[in-house]
Amino acid sequence: MRQITCTLILLMTKLFIQAQVITVTASTMQKFNHSSSVSTIDAMALDIIEYPHYTVGENIYVFDLSNKTMSHNNKSPLTIIEINRSNNIIDCVVHDNGNSVLFVLSVADNNESQFLMEWFKEDQIVGFFSMNEDFSYTVE
C-alpha cells in the first residue's frame, strides 16, 4: 500500500510539473560562440569563448511543457523534441529551422539566474544568454 501511495504521488507530481507554461522575458542577450570541441561551461572556464555582441529589446519565449511547444515573440510555435531531467527550471531541446536548440533556465544557490540557448553551427557552438536582472520569468 505504501509503495502504491508513493508511486501515485510521484506520478501526480510528474504530471503537475509537465503541465507548466513558463514565460521568459529577456531585455538584453549576449551572443557567444566557441569551438564545438568543448562544452560552453568548459569554454568559459578556459577563457576560449567569444562574445561578439549583445542585443537589446524585449524577447518573449513561451515554453508549454505539456504540449511540448515553444514560441518566440508570438511567432508560430516550434516543437520541443526533448525535455531533459535536471534541476533547472527549463532544460529542453527545440527543433528550430533544422537546428536542435538547447534552452536552459537555471537559478543557482546564490540566486544567480541565467537563461541560455545554444546550437551547433558548423564547427562552433553559437548561442545567446541573459543573466539576472536582464530577464524575468513566470511559471503558470
C-alpha positions in Angstrom: 0.0 0.0 0.0 2.8 2.4 0.9 4.5 1.7 -2.4 1.3 2.4 -4.4 0.8 5.7 -2.5 4.4 6.8 -3.2 4.0 5.8 -6.9 0.8 7.8 -7.2 2.4 10.8 -5.5 5.4 10.7 -7.9 3.0 10.3 -10.9 0.9 13.2 -9.9 4.0 15.4 -9.2 5.4 14.5 -12.7 2.0 15.4 -14.3 1.9 18.7 -12.4 5.5 19.6 -13.4 4.9 18.8 -17.1 1.7 20.8 -17.2 3.6 24.1 -16.7 3.8 27.1 -19.0 7.0 29.1 -18.5 7.3 32.5 -20.0 10.7 34.1 -20.2 11.1 37.8 -21.0 14.7 38.9 -21.8 15.6 42.6 -22.4 19.3 42.1 -23.1 21.0 39.0 -24.5 24.7 38.4 -25.0 25.8 36.4 -28.1 28.6 33.9 -27.7 30.4 31.3 -29.7 33.2 28.8 -29.2 34.7 25.6 -30.6 32.3 22.7 -30.6 35.1 20.5 -29.2 34.4 21.8 -25.7 31.2 22.5 -23.7 30.1 26.0 -23.1 30.9 25.7 -19.4 34.4 24.5 -20.2 34.9 27.2 -22.8 34.1 29.8 -20.2 36.4 28.2 -17.7 39.2 28.0 -20.2 38.5 31.6 -21.4 38.2 30.4 -25.1 34.7 31.8 -25.6 34.0 34.8 -27.7 31.3 37.4 -27.1 30.9 39.3 -30.4 27.9 41.4 -29.5 24.7 41.8 -27.5 21.2 42.6 -28.4 18.7 44.9 -26.6 15.0 44.7 -26.9 12.2 42.6 -25.5 12.2 39.0 -26.4 9.5 36.7 -25.1 9.8 32.9 -25.0 6.8 30.8 -24.0 7.5 27.2 -23.2 4.4 25.0 -23.0 5.8 21.8 -21.5 2.5 19.9 -21.6 2.0 20.5 -25.3 5.8 20.4 -26.0 5.9 23.7 -27.8 7.9 26.9 -27.6 7.1 30.2 -29.2 9.3 33.3 -29.6 7.7 36.7 -29.8 4.3 35.3 -30.6 5.5 33.6 -33.8 4.3 30.1 -34.8 5.1 27.5 -32.1 8.2 25.3 -32.5 8.3 21.7 -31.3 10.1 20.8 -28.1 11.8 17.5 -29.1 13.4 16.7 -25.8 12.8 17.6 -22.1 16.0 16.8 -20.1 15.9 15.7 -16.5 17.8 18.2 -14.4 17.5 20.6 -11.5 17.0 23.5 -14.0 13.6 25.3 -14.4 13.9 24.8 -18.2 16.2 22.2 -19.8 14.9 21.3 -23.2 15.8 21.0 -26.9 13.7 22.8 -29.5 13.6 22.0 -33.2 14.1 25.4 -35.0 14.7 25.7 -38.7 16.7 22.4 -39.0 18.6 23.1 -35.8 18.3 21.4 -32.4 18.5 24.4 -29.9 19.2 23.7 -26.3 17.4 26.1 -23.9 18.3 26.2 -20.2 16.9 28.4 -17.4 18.6 28.0 -14.1 18.8 29.6 -10.7 21.9 28.8 -8.7 22.1 28.5 -4.9 23.4 32.1 -4.7 20.3 33.3 -6.6 22.3 34.0 -9.8 20.0 33.2 -12.6 20.7 32.5 -16.3 18.7 31.9 -19.4 20.7 30.3 -22.2 20.1 29.0 -25.7 22.8 27.3 -27.9 23.1 25.3 -31.1 25.8 23.8 -33.4 26.8 25.8 -36.4 29.5 24.1 -38.4 32.4 23.6 -36.0 31.1 26.1 -33.5 28.6 26.3 -30.7 26.7 29.5 -31.0 24.1 31.0 -28.7 22.8 33.7 -26.5 22.5 34.1 -22.8 20.9 36.6 -20.4 21.6 36.9 -16.7 20.0 38.2 -13.5 18.2 41.5 -14.0 18.3 41.2 -17.8 15.5 38.7 -17.9 12.5 37.6 -15.8 10.3 34.5 -15.9 6.9 33.3 -14.7 5.6 29.8 -14.2 1.9 29.0 -14.6 
